[in-house]
Amino acid sequence: MGKILVCGAAGFVGNHLVKFLKSKGNQVTASDIRKPFFSESQADDFKIGDLRDITFVKELINEPFDEVYQMAADMGGAGYMFTGEKDADIVYNASLINLNVLKRSVDEGVKKIFYPSSACIYPETNSLNPDSGNFKESDAYPANPGSEYGWEKLFSERLYGSFMRNYGITAKIARFHTIFGPETAYDGGKEKAPAALARKVLQAENYSEVEVWGDGKQTRSFLYIDECLEGIQRLMESGDFHGPVNIGSEEEISINELVQTYIEFSGKSLKLKHIEGPQGTRSRNSDNTLILNELGWKPSGTTRDGLRKLFDWINTQLQ
């Protein structure tokens, strides 16, 4: 059993991660600016505070935890991340949090820290081409992310790597490719495509329309939360392999296909209405060659199976 700290533990992945770590017998301290929305945290101790505040971070990290998971960030779906209106807040908040948590972890002798980067670090020039959106880790350079969020994530990868080289803390870095599942945000403006579109289909009247941003031909890969947690565990338990490494699905689908899947689940007769809106990159998919070779990990289920679970959960929430 290890002594573990999860920062950003009220978020979607963070809250699931706490449950996962507790199921493995660990003693878990959790922290965020609020408690989780959809279920009570299973952490042994939940400390509410702002990780941008170094005074709070010093109170939080006051012992050499075996592992720290730095999941905290200012983020959301395309409508929040990629319009440009929140760029300064996104970069400022994430930078402060990472600098505070990482430096304090080093000062207190934390042995190992996990940082979740993002597929958004990959070059926009590649992502705009629908035939070249299958990203392996080495594709990150020459760097040209398509958003300030992507640039901040790429900078933070280098931040964690430099602290590992200079200060000896073990840093493990994963690049997430759109993680989804129950207990994720599904409205309010920060929801991601899998949840937002499930909600739209569920709320649509039969024989009506579902609005889709852009032409719907943009493609993504989506990974169910349980698969993601297994990937994180493999990475944290690995020896000299630190990443960055993709944690995602290689099953690429278009946004139109995603909506049609939900329409099938609903049993409704709905048409797609394509409208103007932020679309992000044209194509992005995870190349899992490295993680399979290094950690023996690959998703065990299908994207469709996970989408069904998310759809059913949101349906319950809307009742």
N, C-alpha and C positions, 0 to 999 in steps of 0.2 A: 504493500500500500504506500502510495506517495502523497506528499503534501503539495497540492496544486493550486494555482491561482488562475482564474479565468476572468480576464478583463473584457468588457462588452458582453456580459453574461445575460443581459435582458434581450439581446438581439436574437434573431432567428437561429443562426448557426450556434451562437454562444450558449443559448438556453438548451438546445439539443446536446451540445457538447458537455455541459454540466451533467445532464442525465446520463450520458454515455460514460463519462469518467467515474461517476458514482457507481454505476453498474459494475465497474471493474474493481470496486473496493477502495477507491482513493478517498482521501480527505480533501474536500474541495472548498476553497474560499472563492466567492464570486463578487464581482463589482460592476456597477453601471450607474448611470444617472437616474435610473428608475428600475422598478421591478418588471419582470416579464408580463406581457399583456394577457396571454392566453392560458397560462398554467403557472402554478406556484413553482418557484425554483427549488430544486432538490439539493442545492448547495448546503454545506454544513453551516456556513456563515455568509450572509449577503450584505456587503457594505455599499451604501449608496453615496455617490460622490462624483465629482467632475475630474476626469483624468487629465484635463488641461491645467488643473491646479496642482502645482508641484507640492504644495503643503499636504494636500490629500493623498497624493501618490506616495509621499514619504511615510504617511501613517499606514497606508495600505501595504506597501512592500517594505516590511520592517524585519524580515527574516529571510534566510536562504531557501526559498521554495525549491522543491525538486524540479518543478516545471511551471512555466508561465505561458499562458496562451493569450496573446494580445489580439483579441478579436474586435476591439472597439474601433469605430470609424464613423464618419459622417457620410452616409450613403443612401441610395434608394434606387428606383428604377430609372428608365431612360428619361422620363419627364422631369426628374429631379437632377440627374447626373449630367445630361448632355445638352441642355439648353444654353449653357454658359452663364446663366443667372446666378448660380450658386458656386461658381468656380473658386472664388476667394475663400469662402467659408469651408468648402470641402478640403482644400489644400491646407489652410491654416489650422483647422481643427485636427485633422489627421496627423499633421507634422508635429504639433505640440504633444499630442497623446503618445505618439511613438517615441519621441525624444525623451519624454518624462519617464515612461515605463521602461524603456531599454536602459537608460542611464541608471535608474534606480535599481534595476535588476542586477546590473553589473556591480554596483556599490554594495549590495546586500549579499552577493555571492550566489545568486541564482545559477543553477547548473545548466538549465536548458530552456530555451524560449522558442515558441512557435509564432510565425507571422504569416497570415493569409494574404497573399498578393492576389492578383486578378488577371484574367485573360485580357483585360483592357490595356495591359502594358504592350501588347503586340502592335506592330506598325500599322498605321491607318492605310498606308499605300497597299499593303497586302490585303487588308480587310475589305477594301473597296472592290476588289476583284473576286467575283463569286467562285472563280475556279482556283483561288489560292488562299482559302481561308482555313486550311488545315495546319495548325500551328504546332511545331515542335519547339522545345525550350530555346534552342539556339537562334530561333527567328526573332528574338527580342531585339537583337542588334544587327545593323545600325538602328538606333532607337527613333521611333516616330509615332508614339501613341496618339490616338485621335481625340483625346480629352485631357483636361487638367487632372482629373481623377486618375487616369492611366499614368500620367507623368509622375504624380505623387506616389503611386504604388511602386513604380520602377525605382524612383529615388529611395524609397524605404527599403526595397530589396538590398540596395547598395549600402544603406545605413546599417542594416542588421549584419550584412556580410562584413563590413569594416569593423564593427564592434567584435565580431567573432575573431577576426584576424588579430586585432590589436589588444583585446581585453580577455580573450579566452573563453567567453561564454559560448555555448553551443547553440547556434541559431538554425532552425529548420524552416524552410520557406516553401510554401505551396502556391500555385497559381490556380485559383478556383475558376471554373467555367459554369456560371449560373447555377447555383445550388437552389433546390426548391423542395417543398414538402409542407406538411401540416404545420400550423402555428407560425406561418409567415404572414407578413402584412399583405392584405388584399385590397385595401382602399386607402384613401388619404393622401395619395400623391407620391409615396415612396415605394409602392409595390412594384415588383418586377413582372415581366411579361407572363410567365406561367400562371401566377395568381391573378393578375389584372384581367387577363382574357377569360379565365375560368369564371370570375365574378361577372363579367359582361354577359357571357352566355347564360349564366344562371338567372340573371336579372332581366334578360330580354324576354319580351312577350313572344309567344309562338307566332310564326309567320312574319316576324319583323326583321330588323337588321342588326348586325354587330359591327361597330366601328373598329377599324384596324388602321394604325398609323402607317402611311406609305402604301406601297403596292403589295405588301405582305410576302414578297419573295425573298426578303432578307432571311438568312439562315443562322441558326444557333444550335449548340448542343446544351442539353440540360441534364443535371445530375441530381438524383434523389438524395436527400439528406443522410440517410443511413449509409449509403455508399461512400459519401464524403467522409463521414466519421471514421469508417474503416480505413480509408486512405490516409487520413491524418494519423491514426494510430500506427500504421505501418511505417510512416515517415518518422515519427517520434521514436519508434523502437529500433530504427535502423542505426547502424554503427557510424561509419565515416561518410555516409551519404547525407548531404544537407539540402539538396535542391539548389536553385528553384526547380520545382517539378510540377507539371500539370496534374491537377486532380479534376477530372471531367469525364464526360461521356464522348465516345467517338461516333455516336448516333446523331447525325446532323438532320434537323428538320426545319422547314420554313415556318414562318409565322402563320401563313395561311393554313398549313397542315396542322399546326398546333390548334388553331381555332376550330378546324373541321373535326379534329379529335374530340374536342369538348362538345361540339354540337352533336356528335354521335352519342357521347355519354348522356347528354340531356334528353335525347329523344325528340327534340324540337326540329322544326323546319325553319332554318334561319339563313339569311343571305349575308355576305360580307360587304361592308361599305368602307371603301378605302378613302381615308382623309389625310390631310396634311398633319404632320406631327414628327417629333424627334424619333429617328429610327436607329441611331447608333451606326455601327459598321454594317457593311453589306453581307459579310460572311465571316463566321468564326466557329471553328471546331477544334476539339482537343485531339492532339496526337499523343497517344498514351504509350508509345514505344519505350520511353525512358523509364517511366514508373513501373511498367511491366517487367523490364529487364532488371531494374535495381531492387524493386520491392515485391515483385510478383503480384501486383495489384491490378485488377480490372473490375469494372462494374459487374455484379452478378445478376442484376435484373434488367428489364427493359425500361426505356423512358416512358412508354405507354403505361406500364404498371404503376410507376410513380405518379404520373399525371392523374390516373384514376383515384389514387389515394388523396391527392391534393384536392381534386374536384369534389370528392365526397365530403371532405372536411369543410371546405368553404360552403358547400350546400348546407351542411349542418349549422354553420355559423350564421347563415342568412335566414334560417327558419324563425 
